[in-house]
Amino acid sequence: MTPSLDIVIVNWNTGPLLHTCLRSIAAAAGTTYRIGRVVVVDNGSVDGSCDNLNDVGLPLVLTRNGVNRGFAAACNQGATAAASDYLLFLNPDTALFNDSLSRPIAFMEEPSKADVAICGVRLVGDKGALAVSCARFPTLGTFFSQATGLSRLLPGLFKPQLMMPEECGATREVDQIIGAFFLIRRSVFEQLDGFDDRFFVYFEEVDLSLRARQHGYRSVYLADAAIYHRGGVSSEQIAATRLFYSLRSRLLFGFKHFGKLEAVLLVVITVAIEPVARVARALARGSFVEARETVRGYGELLGYFTRRTRAQTTERT
């Protein structure tokens, strides 16, 4: 039986890149699999990026949210009515090549790969430059070395969470596939109840990959299939808010998967050590804009904590 695939794309103000992505899907469509639906979930875009999408020659479903519901929630929303064998969560700032879909689906269809739940491909940027394609599960030590800059100064001793392109020269099992191209068996996605939508953005695929590993499934990175990934188109529009969501998601991940003491230490690292180190590095580079955005991002985090504390106090009274 020909395997089937549903594709979910979450869009937020990506301009013409969404159209380019959809056209590349249509061009890459092969005969070894069947595309059931391509679902675009728009999170309140105001740039017209979701207008005039019906001419791309795909079984397209467009869902418009009046507000930005967050990436994880929108992914779950797009996958709600999925009926295909596989789900692909694809960023709108990507473009597929001819075998970007056929190769990983064929790999997943091999009988010996039944325990492979998640598959990713090589991400390439402009002029074919290799981009980050996979990552390690973060630990408290990972966050500490990143906060202090040790992972940059001594990468041999302090492995960063994101794997360097030179570590991804061959097909291999990895902890986590980068979410720009995240192919997962629909049965496993439903077994794990999808993404945890408390992660507004960032760490949602880390969390899902870890839960899949805990259930005995593997994630595999394919080096012989690739896509183009522009990267950062939506998040770079809001640098301070991007930092806030990254920090908040990190803390959520820590309290969900670390022990209580490690989670508390992660808070200390995040709010007491890292902001000083970030601002110092920015100023040392002469980047006053980066320093300002860092302060603003941590200000948003402080405001979030303050609002939560007040809400919890009100509930108790």
QUISULPE-V596407 format. One line per field, one symbol per residue. ss: DSSP state (H for helix, E for strand, - for the rest). phi: phi as a letter, one per 30 degrees, with the letter a starting at -180 (. if undefined). psi: psi as a letter, one per 20 degrees, with the letter a starting at -180 (. if undefined). Layout:
# QUISULPE-V596407
ss=???
phi=???
psi=???
This chain:
# QUISULPE-V596407
ss=--EEEEEEEEE-----HHHHHHHHHHHH----EEEEEEEEEEE----------------EEEEEE-----HHHHHHHHH------EEEEE---EEE-----HHHHHHHH-HHH--EEEEEEEEE-HHH-E---EE----HHHHHHHHH-HHHH--------E--HHHH---EEE-EE---EEEEEHHHHHH------------HHHHHHHHHHH---EEEEEEEEEEEE-----HHH-HHHHHHHHHHHHHHHHHHH--HHHHHHHHHHHHHHHHHHHHHHHHH---HHHHHHHHHHHHHHHHHHHHHHHHHHHHH-
phi=.ddcbcccbccbhchdddddddddddddecccabddbccccccidbcidcdhcdccibddbccccdbddjddddddddcecdbddbcccbddccbdcecdcdddddddddedcdcdcbbbbdcbcdhiddcdcaacddbededddddciddddbddccddddddeddcdbdadbdbcdddbbcbddddedeciidddddeaiidddddddddddcjcccbccdcbbbdbdiidddddbeddededddddeddddddccddddddddddddcccddddddddddddicdddddddddddddddddddddddddddddc
psi=ppqqpppppppnljcihggggghhghhipaiirpogqopooplkqjjjijqliijikqmppppophroiqgghhghghigjpjrhqpoopqikrpqrhjhghghggghiphikhjohpprrppqbqkjpprpirrqpqrhhghghhhijhhhgmhhhnprgppqhiiliqpqprgpppihnnpqphhgghhjkbqojhngqpihhgghhghgghjjqqppppijqrrpogpjgghiimgghggghggghghggghhirrgghgghhggggihgghggggggghhijnhgggghgggghhhgghgggggggghgghh.
